[in-house]
Amino acid sequence: MVRGRNRWWLVAVVAGIPALALIWLVTAVLRAATSDDPLGRGPREVPCAEAPEFGGARLPTGAYDTRCTVEVWLDTRYAAAFRMPRAELAGSAAPVRARRRGPGSAWATRPTCA
């Protein structure tokens, strides 16, 4: 038996680990350079019952053409877009207008320091 011939696998392992790391690094750089969302965490479609429920609301009954998305990373962000008839919009916005405070109210003025 020739000395050193039975240790070829050790050389292959030692050379293979940096080669695999280099392949991974090149792949990650190419993916980041060619993608708008390299980590795959961009907005994704969700059921429209889930999106407003996250904020404690619900879609209006006459809503149509709904499109809801979620983005999750450090924070969770839901977005809901929909259409509804103008007549129903006027009725659903009235309670919001009634709760809104006008100029000079506690919400609209800056606190004064004594």
Disulfide bonds with the S-S distance in Angstrom:
Cys48-Cys68 2.13
